[in-house]
Amino acid sequence: EALPTRDLAPAPPEAPADDAQAGDEAEGAAEARASSVRAPAPEVARSAMALLEAQLGHVGQGGRRVFLERFGDLPPTPALGRPCTSAALERLSFFVLGALITNLTERRQWLRSRDTHARLEHCCSRLQAAGSRPALNLPGARSWMSPGQSAFSSFALLVGIVALFVAKALGLLEPGALTRLVGGSWQHGEPMSEAFDFG
């Protein structure tokens, strides 16, 4: 017996239960597509080299000379509209990574990575985040007095210095100041042995 044709037709897709849910799902899918679209590697390499040149501009001629002595000549920047080999991009990505201040764990992670494009994007984002603060791995860059350190560490250092000046001005750093502050009877000028004589 032949089946009616309406039974053979595919069922229409079920309508979403909630229009807001459907809108959220579509928005999430659009965001996922947008995040998956990446700039081409040569373009990222050009951006990274431009940011590296800007960093070199901040350190002056002496800093540039030290940089060139330490890392060698800058690799050629991929020309706009010209083909670029993956080997050239890989060399450039390792060069820029080596020129940046990074902690050991981060450096190992990116040295082991096989994704040249991701390494270039990481270097570019690090340089963009640094802005005008020094980000190059030059001698003294890891010093606690380096201006390339975080703003919080610089602020903490400033607060510590001001606290020392205030303590010195109040006489808290003088011998016996702690005893006088607590209310002891020891006066400045007495021998220290008498201050702690319990017998």
C-alpha positions in Angstrom: 0.0 0.0 0.0 1.4 3.4 -0.9 2.1 5.9 1.8 0.6 9.4 1.6 3.2 12.0 0.4 2.7 14.2 3.5 4.2 11.4 5.7 7.4 11.4 3.5 8.1 15.1 3.7 10.7 16.1 6.3 9.4 17.6 9.4 10.0 21.4 9.7 12.6 22.4 12.3 11.3 23.1 15.7 10.9 26.8 16.6 13.1 27.9 19.5 11.2 28.0 22.8 12.3 31.5 23.6 13.1 34.3 21.1 15.7 35.8 23.6 17.5 32.4 23.7 17.6 32.2 19.9 19.0 35.8 19.8 21.7 34.9 22.4 22.7 31.7 20.4 22.9 33.7 17.2 25.0 36.4 18.9 27.3 33.8 20.5 27.8 32.2 17.1 28.6 35.5 15.5 31.1 36.3 18.2 32.8 32.9 17.8 33.1 33.5 14.0 34.5 37.0 14.6 37.1 35.7 17.1 38.1 32.9 14.7 38.9 35.5 12.0 42.5 36.4 12.5 44.7 38.9 10.8 47.1 37.3 8.3 50.5 36.4 9.9 52.5 38.9 7.7 50.2 41.7 8.8 50.7 40.7 12.5 54.5 40.5 11.8 54.4 44.1 10.3 52.5 45.3 13.4 55.0 43.6 15.8 58.0 45.1 14.0 56.4 48.6 14.0 55.8 48.3 17.7 59.4 47.0 18.2 60.7 50.0 16.3 58.6 52.3 18.5 60.2 50.7 21.6 63.6 51.2 20.2 62.7 54.9 19.6 62.0 55.2 23.3 65.4 53.9 24.4 67.4 56.4 22.2 70.6 55.8 20.2 72.6 54.3 23.1 69.8 51.8 23.8 69.5 50.9 20.1 73.2 50.3 20.0 73.0 48.0 23.0 70.0 46.2 21.5 71.8 45.6 18.2 74.9 44.4 20.0 72.8 42.0 22.1 70.3 40.7 19.5 71.8 41.5 16.1 70.2 43.3 13.2 66.5 43.4 13.0 65.0 40.8 10.7 63.4 42.2 7.5 59.8 43.2 7.8 57.4 41.4 5.4 56.7 43.8 2.6 53.0 44.7 1.9 51.7 42.8 -1.1 54.7 40.5 -1.4 54.8 36.8 -0.5 56.5 35.9 2.8 57.8 32.4 3.7 56.8 30.7 6.8 60.4 30.3 7.8 61.0 34.0 7.6 57.9 34.6 9.8 59.1 32.0 12.3 62.5 33.6 12.6 60.9 37.0 13.0 58.5 35.7 15.7 61.4 34.1 17.7 63.5 37.3 17.3 60.7 39.5 18.7 59.9 37.0 21.5 63.6 37.0 22.5 63.7 40.8 22.5 60.8 41.1 25.0 60.9 40.9 28.8 59.2 37.6 29.6 59.2 35.3 32.6 60.8 31.9 32.2 57.5 29.9 32.1 56.0 32.2 29.4 59.2 32.1 27.4 59.4 28.3 27.5 55.7 28.0 26.5 56.2 30.1 23.4 59.5 28.6 22.5 57.9 25.2 22.5 54.8 26.4 20.5 54.6 25.4 16.9 52.0 28.1 16.1 54.0 31.0 14.6 50.9 33.1 14.1 49.9 32.8 17.8 53.5 33.6 18.9 53.4 36.8 16.7 50.0 37.8 18.1 51.3 37.2 21.6 54.4 39.4 21.0 52.2 42.1 19.3 49.8 42.1 22.3 52.6 42.4 24.8 54.1 45.3 22.9 50.8 47.0 22.6 50.1 46.6 26.3 53.5 48.0 27.2 52.8 51.2 25.2 55.6 53.7 26.0 56.9 51.7 29.0 60.1 49.8 28.3 59.4 46.2 27.2 62.7 45.2 25.7 65.0 42.7 27.3 68.0 45.1 27.7 70.5 45.1 30.5 68.9 46.4 33.7 65.4 45.9 32.4 64.6 43.4 35.1 65.9 45.6 37.9 63.4 46.6 40.5 64.2 50.3 39.7 63.4 49.9 36.0 60.6 52.1 34.8 59.3 49.1 32.8 58.1 47.4 36.0 54.4 47.6 36.8 52.9 50.8 38.0 52.0 49.1 41.3 55.6 48.2 42.1 56.7 51.7 41.3 54.0 53.1 43.5 54.8 50.7 46.4 58.5 51.8 46.1 57.5 55.4 46.3 55.2 54.8 49.4 58.1 52.9 51.1 60.5 55.8 50.5 58.0 58.4 51.8 57.4 56.2 54.9 61.1 56.0 55.6 61.4 59.8 55.3 58.4 60.3 57.7 59.9 57.8 60.2 63.2 59.6 60.1 61.6 63.0 60.6 59.6 61.7 63.6 62.8 60.2 65.1 61.5 56.6 64.9 64.8 55.4 63.4 66.9 56.8 66.2 68.3 54.4 68.8 65.8 53.7 71.6 62.9 55.2 69.7 60.9 52.0 70.0 61.3 51.9 73.7 60.3 55.6 74.1 57.3 54.9 71.8 56.1 52.0 73.9 56.6 54.0 77.1 59.8 52.7 78.5 62.1 54.8 80.7 65.3 54.4 78.7 66.4 57.7 77.4 68.6 58.4 74.4 72.2 58.4 75.4 72.1 55.7 78.0 74.1 52.5 77.3 72.1 49.8 75.6 73.1 47.3 78.3 71.3 49.5 80.9 68.2 49.6 78.8 67.7 45.9 79.0 69.0 45.3 82.5 66.4 43.2 84.3 68.4 42.4 87.5 
